[in-house]
């Protein structure tokens, strides 16, 4: 019994990333910094991306118009759903660029969020057989991951705006809103703050919801065994809705930001 962790130790253990310090070359540095990598976040996010790519590639290679199977119907429903959201915003259908971006964001983020539904002790316990003592299995419960996604969206939005309007048009748009162009010295700082705040809210919203869900699952895991099934089942059903909703919100906000950035007027 002396070797069993306390409640606080158990919770902290499940909230620590497998880190690698590029400066010192040490694992489990526990001192997050610019040159510290969260290897578990990188590994699981890449695996989820590979699962998404492989599944859709497999379905596309075997697509048929005669008698489609259940998998093809399921994939087509997802593609149609994303295309409908794009049509409501851009009023175009079958957009290869925007459609690919929206589909990738929705499916990839959903798969990363879905890792939160895996039993909290399963992945860390499995990794101990490989000599890994700390491992967080939910990439979107790591602020580094959600910030990277949000910053990527910001860069895509800026790039799309420049591509549509040109460098001069983008600068003119930056200097002309929300006040008249003569007040560019106020407009530009306002627009910078607006873009940064949208990026921060995009990252924090996803991180906050998934991190809170993971924490609740950890608290359920330390509750009495006869209550875990009840609490876990109820929260599992609710959280399945949450992870889907958060993936959808991230995707739809990205589409909206792209629509606003590429408007000619």
Buried (B, 14 or more C-beta within 10 A) or exposed (E): EEEEEEEEEBBEBBBBBBBBBEEEEEBBBEEBEEEBBBBBBBBBBEBBBEBBEEBBEEBEEEEEEEEBEEEBEEBEEBBEEBBEBBBEBBEEEEBEEBBEBBBBBBBBBBBBBBBBBEEBEEBBEEBEEEEBEBBBBBBBBBBBBBBBBBBBBBEBBBEBBBEBBEEEEBBBBBBBBEEEEEEBEEBBEBBEEEBEEBBBEBBBBBBBBBBEBBBBBBBBBEEEEEEEEEBBEEBBEEBBEBBBEBBBBBBBBBBBBBBEBBEEE
